[in-house]
Amino acid sequence: MLVLAYAIFLANCIMLLNGKQYVGRQPICGHDLFPNPIRSTGICCDICPANLEGKKFKIKVVQNNKFWHFDGGHTVLKAVTSLWQPNDAFVKFMFEKQPDGSYKIKSVAMPSIYMYDGYGVPNAHGQVLNGNDQTEDYHMRYIVSRDGSNYRIQTKATNRYVRLDPDQYVSSKHNIIDDRSLFELMEVV
């Protein structure tokens, strides 16, 4: 345990020397740690995945194998749910890396629409993840971190974990770390 704590301490020191600050969070890729990686681009270490930037993914909930689905055709609340499980562009998402290391998540079917966590936001379209093209704040940015071979997603504004709730809507209202907030990112073309 002491060795692990020392390793985390050293990694944080290296990041601080490089002008980055990920204290308490695992960066998505070791390229964030070391400016001159030993291995080729996208393969920085054994625990880091390739960069998520620009790739298309289906996001599967580990607990029940249901995929996120963006209801982009809804007239009022364009929510992310697992109510429908088609194999179309509305179950595909892209991660757009931001300068601060967070990601914006957008719909492949409607690329101008980003996923917005409306939980706790007065006058939000909904208290769940929903499509939004008119707001630019940290409720539209997410911290993506590894958990074993899967991922956890947190809203940057609140640090709350996003999960598939029992009502089949994706939100951060419960903020529970469990298999409903654990996701498999399945790369698609």
PESUL-V340243 format. One record per residue. N is the residue number from 1. OMEGA is omega in radians with two decimals (none if undefined). NEAR is the number of other ideal C-beta (glycine too) atoms within 12 Angstrom. Layout:
# PESUL-V340243
((N | OMEGA | NEAR) (N | OMEGA | NEAR))
This chain:
# PESUL-V340243
((1 | 3.13 | 7) (2 | 3.12 | 8) (3 | 3.12 | 9) (4 | 3.12 | 10) (5 | 3.12 | 11) (6 | 3.13 | 12) (7 | 3.10 | 16) (8 | 3.10 | 21) (9 | 3.14 | 16) (10 | 3.12 | 16) (11 | 3.11 | 29) (12 | 3.10 | 23) (13 | 3.13 | 17) (14 | -3.14 | 23) (15 | 3.13 | 26) (16 | 3.09 | 15) (17 | 3.12 | 14) (18 | 3.10 | 19) (19 | -3.14 | 12) (20 | -3.10 | 24) (21 | 3.13 | 19) (22 | -3.06 | 26) (23 | 3.11 | 15) (24 | 3.13 | 15) (25 | 3.07 | 26) (26 | 3.12 | 29) (27 | -3.09 | 36) (28 | -3.12 | 34) (29 | -3.13 | 31) (30 | 3.06 | 31) (31 | 3.08 | 28) (32 | -3.13 | 31) (33 | -3.00 | 33) (34 | -3.11 | 21) (35 | 3.14 | 15) (36 | -3.06 | 12) (37 | 3.13 | 18) (38 | -3.09 | 14) (39 | -3.10 | 16) (40 | -3.10 | 11) (41 | 3.10 | 15) (42 | 3.11 | 19) (43 | -3.00 | 17) (44 | 3.12 | 24) (45 | -3.06 | 23) (46 | -3.11 | 11) (47 | -3.11 | 19) (48 | 3.06 | 28) (49 | 2.98 | 31) (50 | 3.14 | 22) (51 | -3.13 | 27) (52 | -3.05 | 35) (53 | 3.00 | 25) (54 | 3.13 | 18) (55 | 3.12 | 24) (56 | -3.11 | 25) (57 | 2.82 | 32) (58 | -3.09 | 31) (59 | -3.07 | 45) (60 | 3.09 | 29) (61 | -3.08 | 37) (62 | -3.04 | 26) (63 | -3.04 | 22) (64 | 3.13 | 20) (65 | 3.08 | 19) (66 | 3.14 | 29) (67 | 2.96 | 33) (68 | 3.06 | 43) (69 | 3.13 | 38) (70 | -3.13 | 43) (71 | -3.06 | 34) (72 | -3.13 | 32) (73 | -3.12 | 20) (74 | -3.06 | 22) (75 | -3.08 | 10) (76 | -3.07 | 11) (77 | 3.12 | 24) (78 | -2.99 | 32) (79 | 2.99 | 39) (80 | -3.09 | 48) (81 | 2.95 | 34) (82 | -3.10 | 35) (83 | 3.12 | 23) (84 | -3.12 | 21) (85 | 3.08 | 19) (86 | 3.07 | 17) (87 | -3.12 | 13) (88 | -3.09 | 20) (89 | -3.13 | 23) (90 | 3.03 | 33) (91 | 3.14 | 31) (92 | -3.10 | 32) (93 | 3.07 | 44) (94 | 3.11 | 31) (95 | -3.12 | 37) (96 | -3.08 | 27) (97 | 3.14 | 26) (98 | -3.11 | 23) (99 | -3.13 | 11) (100 | 3.12 | 18) (101 | 3.08 | 30) (102 | 3.13 | 32) (103 | 2.87 | 38) (104 | 3.13 | 39) (105 | -3.14 | 47) (106 | 3.13 | 35) (107 | 3.04 | 38) (108 | -3.12 | 30) (109 | -3.13 | 23) (110 | -2.97 | 24) (111 | 3.09 | 22) (112 | -3.09 | 17) (113 | 3.09 | 33) (114 | 3.14 | 34) (115 | -3.06 | 45) (116 | 3.09 | 42) (117 | -3.08 | 45) (118 | -3.09 | 35) (119 | 3.09 | 30) (120 | -3.12 | 19) (121 | 3.11 | 27) (122 | 3.10 | 9) (123 | 3.07 | 10) (124 | 3.11 | 27) (125 | -3.13 | 29) (126 | -3.14 | 30) (127 | -3.11 | 26) (128 | 3.03 | 40) (129 | -3.12 | 46) (130 | -3.14 | 37) (131 | -3.09 | 42) (132 | 3.11 | 33) (133 | -3.04 | 20) (134 | -3.09 | 16) (135 | 3.10 | 23) (136 | 3.06 | 14) (137 | -3.04 | 21) (138 | 3.01 | 23) (139 | 3.12 | 37) (140 | 3.12 | 31) (141 | -3.03 | 33) (142 | 3.04 | 43) (143 | -3.11 | 36) (144 | -3.11 | 40) (145 | 3.13 | 35) (146 | 2.96 | 26) (147 | -3.00 | 24) (148 | 3.12 | 15) (149 | -3.12 | 15) (150 | -3.03 | 23) (151 | 2.96 | 33) (152 | -3.10 | 35) (153 | 3.12 | 45) (154 | 3.03 | 33) (155 | -3.08 | 38) (156 | -3.09 | 28) (157 | -3.01 | 25) (158 | -3.01 | 23) (159 | 3.13 | 23) (160 | 3.13 | 30) (161 | 3.07 | 33) (162 | 3.14 | 46) (163 | 3.03 | 40) (164 | -3.11 | 39) (165 | 3.13 | 31) (166 | 3.10 | 19) (167 | 3.09 | 18) (168 | 3.01 | 25) (169 | 3.09 | 34) (170 | -3.13 | 45) (171 | 3.05 | 41) (172 | -3.02 | 39) (173 | -3.13 | 28) (174 | 3.09 | 22) (175 | -3.11 | 22) (176 | 3.05 | 20) (177 | 3.13 | 21) (178 | -3.12 | 20) (179 | 3.04 | 22) (180 | 3.06 | 33) (181 | 3.10 | 31) (182 | -3.00 | 29) (183 | 2.97 | 43) (184 | 3.09 | 27) (185 | -3.09 | 36) (186 | -3.11 | 24) (187 | 3.13 | 20) (188 | 3.11 | 19) (189 | none | 10))
